[in-house]
Amino acid sequence: MYYYLYNQENERYDRELKRFLNENNDKNEVDFLNLGIKETEAKIKLYENITDEQIMEELRSNLQKRYKVFKTATPERREQIIEQLLEREYPQFVKEIPNIRKNLKNRLVDFNVRLNRFNLAQQKSEEDLLDLSDAKGTEKIIMLKLLGIFDFLKSKEPFSASTNALAAAISGFTGIKVTTVQSYINPINNINVDQKNNPLRNEKAIQKVKTKLASIGFNPSN
């Protein structure tokens, strides 16, 4: 299923890039990526606080593009059809908003990864290494999770049964105090405890870490 969706996303990217280059002879793929990042960030911001009025406006626009009947219907009949369709599609659209936001954020990460890879290919080979050691403690835990290291450790003994042991190990290679690590990972491992210290509930920090990982060519969505 994931392989199918991954291919779909690549095909969508290739189609949009081809159309962009055909319509802009003086532009290149970097221009396309920069525009895509700018537009996707704007859409994410829109969908974070989208209003009913904006939803209705977008639905009306989409409906008029999808149904040919609007080209031949009278203004009165067109409005009747739109109202009927809006009544049916509005609840479905509202229900899909969380998925739309998730897909947009994944697309933004993908654009950043592609842009970074493109830039890296043009840079000289003897470039400075990117230093991510200044990441905050919460960001380091998020990074371990996105890289798969956290789940890998949890699958091993004694970490699968002992949060204390896992906290001690993570403390050893991150430099974070063991008590601090424990306060971060305890709510990750146990949903029944207070979640205020759970780094995976901090969307802003997660996006920051994803951007950092994208800067070295790693896509957390893959």
N, C-alpha and C positions, 0 to 999 in steps of 0.2 A: 504493500500500500504506500509506504513512504517513498519507495523508488519511483512509483507512478507519479506521485505528487511532485517529487523532485524534478522529474522529466517535464512535467507540465509547466513548472515554474521556469525552467530553462527555455522551453519553447516560447513561453510568454515573453521572456526577456529578449530572446532573439527576434521575435516579431516586432516588438516595440522599438528595439534598436534599429532594425532595418527600416521601419517607417520613419523614424526620427532622422536617420542619415539621408533618406530619399527626399525628405522635406527640407533638409538643411545641408546643402552641399558644402558649406564652409565649416561645418561642425564635425567633431569626432566622437569616439566612444567616451572619452573623459568628460566632454561637454554633456553627453547624455546622462552619465552617472551623476554629475553634479546637479543637473536639473532634476533628476529622479530623487535624489536625496532631499533637495529643497522642497519639492512638491509633496513627498511622502511625509516629511516632518510637519508640513502645513496640515495634511490630512489627519495625522495623528492628533495634532492639537485640536482640530475641529471635532473629531470623534470623541475626544476626552470630555467635551462639554457641549455636545450637540443638542440643539433645542428642537421642540416639536415642529416649529416653523421651518427650520432647516431640513428636517427629515421629510416633511411634506414637499418642500421645494425640490429636493433631490429625487424623490419618488415620482413627482410629476414629470420631471425632465427625463428620467429613465423610461417611464411608461410611454411617453410620446415618441421615443426613439424605437421602442420595441414593437409597438402595434401600428400596423399600416392603416387601420381603420380611421385613425385620427386625420389622415390626409383627405379623406372624402366626407367625413361626418360634418354636419352643421355645427356651429359653435355651441348651440344648446345641447345637442346630442353628445358632442365631444365632452362637455362638462359632466354630463350624466355618467358617461362611461368612466371618466377619470375618478369621479366620486365613488363609484362602485368598486373600482380596482383599488383605490386607496384604502377603503374600508377593509378589503381583504388582505392587502399587502403590508399595511402599516404595522400590525402586530408582529408579522413575520420579520420585518426589517428591524424592529426594536429588539427582537429576540436575538438577531444576528450581530448586533453592534459589538458585543464582546469579542466575537470571532473576527470581525472586521478589524478591530483595534489590534488583535493579536497578529493577524496576517500582515497588517501595515508595519508593525514593529519588526516582524521577521524580514519583511521586504527591505526595511531600512538597514538592518544588519547586513543583508545580502548585498545591497548597493555599496555599503562601506567596505565590505570584504573585497568585492570586485574592484573597486577603485583603488584600494590599497595594493592588491595584487598587480594591477596595471601599473601603478607608480613604482612598485618594487622592481618590476621588469625593466623599467627605464633607468633605474638608479645604478650607479657604479657598484661593483661587487664588494668593494672594501668600505662599506658603510658602517657607521656605529651601530652597535647592538641597542635595541630598545630596552630600557631599564624600567621594569614595573615594580621594583622593590618598595616604592613609596606608597603602595596601595594600603588603604586602611584595613584594620582587622576584619571588619564586616565584608569588605571587598575581597579579601583573601579567601574567606569562607565561600563566598559566592563563586569566586574563580575556581576553587576546588570542586564545587558542585557542577559548574558548567563544563569543566574539563573532564568530568567523570571520575576524578580521583577520590572524591568523597564517597561515592557509591561503591567504588572498587574496594576501598578500605573497609567499609561496612560489611562487605561480603566475606571478609577474612576474620579468623579468630585471632585475638579475643574481642575484636572491635564490634563484631556482630551482636555480642551480648553485653558489652560494657561501654557505656558512654564515657566513663572516666578514662578508660584505656585509650579510646579514640581521641579524646581531648588531649591527653598527654602526648600522643604521637603527633597530632597536628601542631601542638605547641612546639614540639621539637624541631620541625622543619619550617615553621612560619615565623617563629620568634614571638608569637602572641602568648601572653600569660595563660597558663592552663585554666585558671578560674574564668578568665574572659572567654576562652574558647568554649568552655563548658556551658557558659551562659548563652552562647550563640547556637550551639548544636543541640542542646537539650530540647528546645522547642521544635527543632527540625525533626528530631527522632520521636518526639511525643506530642501529638496534637492536643492532648488534654491539659497541657501546662500553659502558662501565660505566654502568648506569642509576641509580646512587644519587642523582645530582643532577637526575634527570628530574622536573619538577614534576607531570607528568601521572600519576606513580606515587604521588603523595601524596593519598590519598583524603580525608583530613581537610581539607587545604587546598582541594581541589576543592569539597567541600561548603560550605566557608566562602565561597568565591568565588560559588558558585551562590546562596547566601543573600543576598550583597551585590547581585548582579545582580537577584535577585527583588525587592529593596527599591526598585528603580527601575522595576519592571514588566517586566523582560526575563526570559523563560523560556528557559533554555539548551536545554531538551528540544525546543523547536519548531524 
